[in-house]
Amino acid sequence: MADGGMQQAESFDQVMAALRPRLHRYCARMIGSALEGEDIVQDALAKAAELYPASGPIARPEAWLFRIAHTTALDALRRRKRQRSRETEIPLAALPDQSAAADARVIAASGLAALLRLSPTQRSAIVLADVLGHSLVETAAIIETSLAAVKAALHRGRAKLRAPEPETPPPALDAAEREKLRAYADRFNARDFEALKALLAEDVRLDLVNRVKLAGRKEVAVYFTRYSAAQAWLVRPGRIEGRLALLFEDPAAPAAGIHHIVLLGWAGAAVATIRDFLYAPYVMDGLAVERL
């Protein structure tokens, strides 16, 4: 590749890295899950990287990436069989824009689960306009619909989010898995990383989100070596999105709250998967966390 092409590719990589938190904020709210939202972002960025060399000059990289993220999220919703019929346009072109109104900002702060009450079009419009601050014209271009349809989606979506949301009790947690997680946290807090390495399954898989993926006990063991050389995180068991997780806090900055999370998958008493969000703290945005 010529120097100019290499520089353009490096510049585009920087754009993708800089936009990743905003893309995640969008995808998480589209899919109704901060964790699955990161999966959608990874898929979208992989598609963007594949399409970029043949795309020619991209005048507005942010809008281009958001369009890819939007279609990737919709594909995921279809796979989950939650796709609803797209709204038909109604004569609301003259509807005044309320995206800057205080009540719209309150609605935009709704939890991820609340947004699932909306159709995909309503959800897209709410997140792009009210959460991320895109103009109505930009929103229409990203989701490839008309300005009238965007205004209609905002009007209806905001109305639905203002309605009271029925409370549902969280699912019961597996007592045995909860105890394994607590024992893992205790060993981590004691910095007994050798004991944690001994828990790894032979075919364990690590996803250090936004950084690297490793497989096999020998490769993944390096993960603990790096943690042993880092600051002394305080680790507690918790629940996120209905599942158990490790919550990492900096004891030197308790007011900062939870910095990142780690998810474990088990094969009997052995750790089969580790998904660590140390390098993806943006996932905490909108994530409902319960300390156990």
KATAQUI-V903014 format. One record per residue. RES is the residue in one small letter. PHI is phi as a letter, one per 20 degrees, with the letter a starting at -180 (* if undefined). OMEGA is omega in whole degrees, 0 to 359 (none if undefined). Layout:
# KATAQUI-V903014
{{RES & PHI & OMEGA} {RES & PHI & OMEGA}}
This chain:
# KATAQUI-V903014
{{m & * & 178} {a & f & 182} {d & g & 179} {g & f & 179} {g & f & 178} {m & f & 180} {q & f & 178} {q & f & 179} {a & f & 179} {e & f & 178} {s & f & 180} {f & f & 175} {d & g & 179} {q & f & 178} {v & f & 180} {m & f & 180} {a & f & 181} {a & f & 183} {l & e & 186} {r & g & 178} {p & g & 179} {r & f & 177} {l & f & 178} {h & f & 180} {r & g & 178} {y & f & 185} {c & f & 180} {a & f & 181} {r & f & 176} {m & f & 186} {i & e & 179} {g & n & 182} {s & b & 177} {a & f & 181} {l & f & 178} {e & f & 177} {g & f & 178} {e & f & 176} {d & f & 180} {i & f & 179} {v & f & 179} {q & g & 179} {d & f & 182} {a & f & 180} {l & f & 176} {a & f & 177} {k & f & 181} {a & f & 180} {a & f & 179} {e & f & 183} {l & e & 189} {y & g & 184} {p & g & 183} {a & e & 186} {s & e & 183} {g & m & 180} {p & g & 179} {i & d & 186} {a & f & 183} {r & c & 184} {p & g & 182} {e & f & 179} {a & f & 179} {w & f & 180} {l & f & 179} {f & f & 177} {r & f & 178} {i & f & 178} {a & f & 180} {h & f & 181} {t & f & 178} {t & f & 178} {a & f & 178} {l & f & 177} {d & f & 180} {a & f & 178} {l & f & 178} {r & f & 179} {r & f & 178} {r & e & 177} {k & l & 178} {r & d & 182} {q & f & 177} {r & d & 179} {s & f & 176} {r & f & 181} {e & f & 174} {t & e & 179} {e & f & 174} {i & c & 184} {p & f & 179} {l & d & 181} {a & f & 182} {a & e & 180} {l & f & 182} {p & f & 180} {d & f & 179} {q & d & 187} {s & f & 180} {a & e & 183} {a & f & 183} {a & f & 182} {d & f & 178} {a & f & 179} {r & f & 176} {v & f & 179} {i & f & 182} {a & f & 180} {a & e & 180} {s & g & 180} {g & f & 182} {l & f & 182} {a & f & 180} {a & f & 181} {l & f & 179} {l & f & 176} {r & f & 183} {l & e & 172} {s & f & 179} {p & g & 180} {t & f & 178} {q & f & 181} {r & f & 180} {s & g & 183} {a & f & 180} {i & f & 184} {v & f & 182} {l & f & 185} {a & e & 187} {d & e & 182} {v & e & 186} {l & e & 173} {g & m & 176} {h & f & 175} {s & f & 178} {l & f & 179} {v & f & 179} {e & f & 180} {t & f & 179} {a & f & 181} {a & f & 182} {i & f & 182} {i & e & 173} {e & l & 176} {t & b & 183} {s & e & 177} {l & f & 179} {a & f & 180} {a & f & 177} {v & f & 180} {k & f & 178} {a & f & 181} {a & f & 178} {l & f & 181} {h & g & 183} {r & f & 181} {g & f & 179} {r & f & 179} {a & f & 179} {k & f & 182} {l & f & 176} {r & f & 181} {a & f & 180} {p & g & 180} {e & d & 180} {p & f & 180} {e & e & 176} {t & c & 181} {p & f & 179} {p & f & 180} {p & f & 179} {a & f & 180} {l & e & 177} {d & f & 185} {a & f & 182} {a & f & 179} {e & f & 178} {r & f & 180} {e & f & 177} {k & f & 179} {l & f & 179} {r & f & 179} {a & f & 177} {y & f & 180} {a & f & 179} {d & f & 179} {r & f & 179} {f & f & 180} {n & f & 176} {a & e & 182} {r & l & 177} {d & e & 186} {f & f & 176} {e & f & 177} {a & f & 179} {l & f & 176} {k & f & 181} {a & f & 180} {l & e & 186} {l & f & 172} {a & f & 181} {e & f & 182} {d & d & 181} {v & g & 178} {r & c & 179} {l & d & 172} {d & d & 173} {l & e & 194} {v & g & 179} {n & m & 180} {r & c & 186} {v & b & 173} {k & c & 181} {l & c & 179} {a & b & 179} {g & n & 185} {r & g & 183} {k & f & 181} {e & f & 184} {v & f & 180} {a & g & 179} {v & f & 179} {y & g & 180} {f & f & 177} {t & f & 180} {r & f & 178} {y & f & 181} {s & f & 180} {a & e & 183} {a & e & 180} {q & f & 182} {a & e & 178} {w & f & 171} {l & e & 186} {v & d & 178} {r & c & 172} {p & f & 179} {g & b & 179} {r & c & 175} {i & c & 178} {e & l & 176} {g & n & 181} {r & c & 181} {l & f & 180} {a & b & 172} {l & e & 181} {l & d & 184} {f & d & 178} {e & c & 176} {d & e & 182} {p & f & 178} {a & f & 180} {a & c & 184} {p & f & 181} {a & f & 182} {a & f & 180} {g & m & 185} {i & f & 181} {h & e & 179} {h & b & 183} {i & c & 175} {v & c & 177} {l & d & 179} {l & d & 171} {g & d & 187} {w & d & 170} {a & c & 189} {g & m & 179} {a & e & 183} {a & e & 177} {v & e & 183} {a & e & 180} {t & b & 173} {i & c & 175} {r & c & 188} {d & d & 183} {f & d & 180} {l & g & 183} {y & e & 176} {a & c & 183} {p & f & 179} {y & f & 178} {v & f & 181} {m & f & 181} {d & f & 179} {g & n & 183} {l & e & 177} {a & f & 185} {v & c & 176} {e & c & 175} {r & f & 181} {l & d & none}}
